[in-house]
Amino acid sequence: MQEQTMTNHALKEWAVAINALETGKTIMLLRKGGIHERNGHFQVAHKEILLYPTFEHQQPFLLKPEYANLVVPVTPGWHPETVRIGSWAEITDIFPVSDESIVNALLPFHIWNEYFISDRLKWKPRQPLYILLLRTYKLPREQEIPYCREYGGCKSWIDLAQPISRQGAQPVLSDSTYTQLVAQIRNIVSDKVYVSSI
């Protein structure tokens, strides 16, 4: 039973996005995948993942103003000596979307701006933009883990050198609040795209 609460699978995401997930400001991530993704496109490797904050590629001009102001610029190639892991999440839904109007209709639910949406849809235009819905849980104590070179690079998924316990983690949003947000998002996309619940 104890083993089930341990995981070393992690999803890399901008620190500002992870902060928004951890504070209940969003349940949504938009992904096209990193340059070094397997088979060249984004895939969900694991359903339950630790949230690993990244800093190097955060771009304030792609964020809504209230989130752009939270980004601290770093020099290319910079990485922290240690990485703060403060939460894990369950990916509950995946929506592949190629229609810009659908993604624009979802603007109130995420932290990025219209320029980000347009930019992401135009990059690798034959591939959809994946909308992920995450039920986020705060760990009882934040973990500071040493940075490893293997964690770097443009990839979405990494395995940490040491697993972290999820035991005692508390959901950021209540069941009813999360269910209501998912329903609102599903209503926007479900008529137009295939909805995958995992």
Order of alpha helices (4+ residues) and beta strands (2+ residues): beta-alpha-beta-beta-alpha-beta-alpha-alpha-beta-beta-beta-alpha-beta
